[in-house]
Amino acid sequence: RSIKVRVVQTQNGALTTTRTTGATLSPARESQVGATASGKVLEVLVREGSRVAQGQVVLRLDPVNARAALSNAQLALQQAQVNLERAQRSTSGSLAPLQASLESAQANLQVAERRYREGKQLFEAGAIAQVELTSLEAAYNQARAAADNARENLARTQRASSEDLALLRLQVQQAQNQLAQAQRAVADTEVRAPFAGVVAEVFVNPGEFVAAGQRAFRLADT
């Protein structure tokens, strides 16, 4: 029985081969970037596949409402500051007469007290009658009561003024906080890239309404 064979002559050389395989490429970092505020999309500034820098504006929302709120917050802060300044001037004007009245009452008290002490010494020496000493004592008690009343009036007004000013200062602080929030709201109408990368997909179009947190585009760091 015969067998057919094929004879191949050996040769020296390099053996080459080609192989094919599949691979999935994943970005080093990826983010579904959401809208930072609610509103109508005014414009999309980049196309899909465009490379953007960190902080670059990718799309803008209509800022009309946010800017109106900012203007109102600025006016509210100005009004609160005017109210505080007016109250400070009013407080200064109302305390000055009360302070002057207290100083005058204290001076009268010192005079009446000195006369009463001198009257007691004269009465003990027999130089004045009891009725004169009684009159000096009554004048002294009256001056002391007047000084106490002046002191209380000043303290009461100071407490009230302090409370009023504290409330007005709080209103100024609240207005400042509202202004800061309004400024952030205006800034949020520009949706920016959180890091440098490629805009892989854009999920919104100009004219569409988006809600805060709704995904706007996909950013990939390649």
Long-range contacts (C-beta under 8 A, 24 or more apart in sequence): 27-197, 27-200, 27-220, 27-221, 27-222, 28-221, 28-222, 29-195, 29-197, 29-220, 29-221, 30-200, 30-218, 30-219, 30-220, 30-221, 31-194, 31-195, 31-218, 31-219, 32-215, 32-218, 33-58, 33-191, 33-193, 33-194, 33-215, 33-216, 33-217, 33-218, 33-219, 34-212, 34-213, 34-214, 34-215, 34-216, 35-61, 35-191, 35-204, 35-210, 35-211, 35-212, 35-213, 35-214, 35-215, 35-216, 36-188, 36-189, 36-191, 36-212, 37-61, 37-66, 37-185, 37-188, 37-189, 37-212, 38-209, 38-210, 38-211, 38-212, 39-63, 39-65, 39-66, 39-189, 39-209, 39-210, 40-207, 40-208, 40-209, 40-210, 41-204, 41-205, 41-206, 41-207, 41-208, 41-209, 41-210, 42-206, 43-206, 44-202, 44-204, 44-205, 44-206, 46-199, 46-202, 47-199, 47-202, 48-199, 48-200, 48-201, 48-202, 49-198, 49-199, 49-200, 50-198, 50-199, 51-196, 51-197, 51-198, 51-199, 52-193, 52-196, 52-197, 52-198, 52-199, 52-219, 53-193, 53-196, 54-193, 54-194, 54-195, 54-196, 55-192, 55-193, 56-192, 56-193, 57-190, 57-191, 57-192, 58-191, 58-192, 58-193, 58-199, 58-202, 58-216, 58-217, 59-190, 59-191, 59-202, 59-204, 59-216, 59-217, 60-189, 60-190, 60-191, 61-188, 61-189, 61-190, 61-191, 61-210, 62-189, 63-186, 63-189, 66-182, 66-185, 66-186, 66-188, 66-189, 67-186, 69-182, 69-185, 70-179, 70-182, 70-183, 70-185, 70-186, 72-182, 73-175, 73-178, 73-179, 73-181, 73-182, 74-179, 74-182, 76-175, 76-178, 76-179, 77-172, 77-175, 77-176, 77-178, 77-179, 79-175, 80-168, 80-171, 80-172, 80-174, 80-175, 81-172, 81-175, 83-168, 83-171, 84-165, 84-168, 84-169, 84-171, 84-172, 87-161, 87-164, 87-165, 87-168, 88-165, 91-161, 91-164, 91-165, 94-157, 94-161, 95-154, 95-157, 95-158, 95-161, 98-150, 98-153, 98-154, 98-157, 99-154, 101-150, 101-153, 101-154, 102-147, 102-150, 102-151, 102-153, 102-154, 104-150, 105-143, 105-146, 105-147, 105-149, 105-150, 105-151, 106-147, 106-150, 108-143, 108-146, 108-147, 109-140, 109-143, 109-144, 109-146, 109-147, 111-143, 112-136, 112-139, 112-140, 112-142, 112-143, 112-144, 113-140, 113-143, 113-144, 115-139, 115-140, 116-140, 188-212, 191-216, 191-217, 193-219, 194-219, 195-219, 195-221, 196-221, 197-221, 197-222, 198-222
